[in-house]
Amino acid sequence: MSEFPTAVASRRCRTGQGCSDTAFWIAKRAAFVGVGLALAGDRKHLVKRSLYASAAVQAFVSLWEAGHPDEPATLPSSDAALTGKPLPILMTYLVRSCFVAGGLYLSGQRKHLKRDALAGTAMIELAVLNWAAEQNAP
């Protein structure tokens, strides 16, 4: 099983090997969320909301990784993407959208919360599926 980059970065941060990779992934994920929000037509406070949403997802990544210290650094979403089965991919997409929605809510967003969470999460999901395709390539 391939280790997922954000989980690897989180593990390095937790074990005192430096957190710069984690910061990079938070920023990169925020950019994905920002693209999704912009495509959904919501550009108000885009940077703040994207960073909050990304931080909420990172909190899950960190907690998941810390709860599985003796296993490969993977996440449910990376495992689902590697299998390519639609139902697990859909389930992890919906769960991730709840974390994104939580981050957006904490950033002060109230209008169009579901739409924006699903749109922002879609961009993250596309990146995860692209990563899985690269891992499965011959």
Salt bridges, closest charged atoms under 4 A:
ASP21 OD2 - ARG12 NH1 2.76
ASP42 OD2 - ARG49 NH2 3.55
ASP42 OD2 - ARG115 NH2 3.74
GLU65 OE2 - ARG11 NE 2.45
GLU65 OE1 - ARG14 NE 2.77
ASP116 OD2 - ARG49 NH2 3.68
ASP116 OD1 - ARG115 NE 2.97
GLU125 OE1 - ARG96 NH1 2.45
